[in-house]
Structure formats: structure tokens, C-alpha cells
Amino acid sequence: MSEESSVESICPTCGAATTATGHLCRPFKPTKPYVCEYCGAETDDPRHMCYPQIEHLRFQCVHCGRLAAKAEALCHPKRIAGG
């Protein structure tokens, strides 16, 4: 399990355990740009979505409906059909 996957705080919006980067319910704005692991773009948008990432979407939040490639990015993830 990666360092980012470890629980470090509780989301003030939904109350779910989250990591240092937050999750899509209430992401933390990075203090400096980061490189997207899917497309290689440098961005400071915590909700950045790119075509290569879309191909990896496997989870949907049952609370807010957001989609993500990793379950830990959502507060109440559910694996989507075909994912």
C-alpha cells in the first residue's frame, strides 16, 4: 500500500477517513503543482480529469456520484459495472 493510501484525517464534509491528499468529496488544494500519474500533465487542480484517467475509472461514490480510478479517492466508493 502506498504512503498516500494511509488514513491521516477525517473529511469535514462527509466524516469518512481520508488521506493527506483528501478525497474528491473535499480535496485539499496542493501547495504546488503535481504531475498526473495518468497523462503526465502538471496541474494544481485536485479534481483533474484527463482522457487516460477516464479509461481507468472503476469506482463511483454512492453519496455524491463522482467517479474515480481509485476507491480511496471517494468517500463512499462502489465498484461500477464493467470496472
Secondary structure, DSSP 8 states (H G I E B T S, - for coil): --GGGS--EE-TTT--EE-TT--TTS----SS-EE-TTT--EE--TT---HHHHTT--EEETTT--EESSGGGSSSEEE-TT-
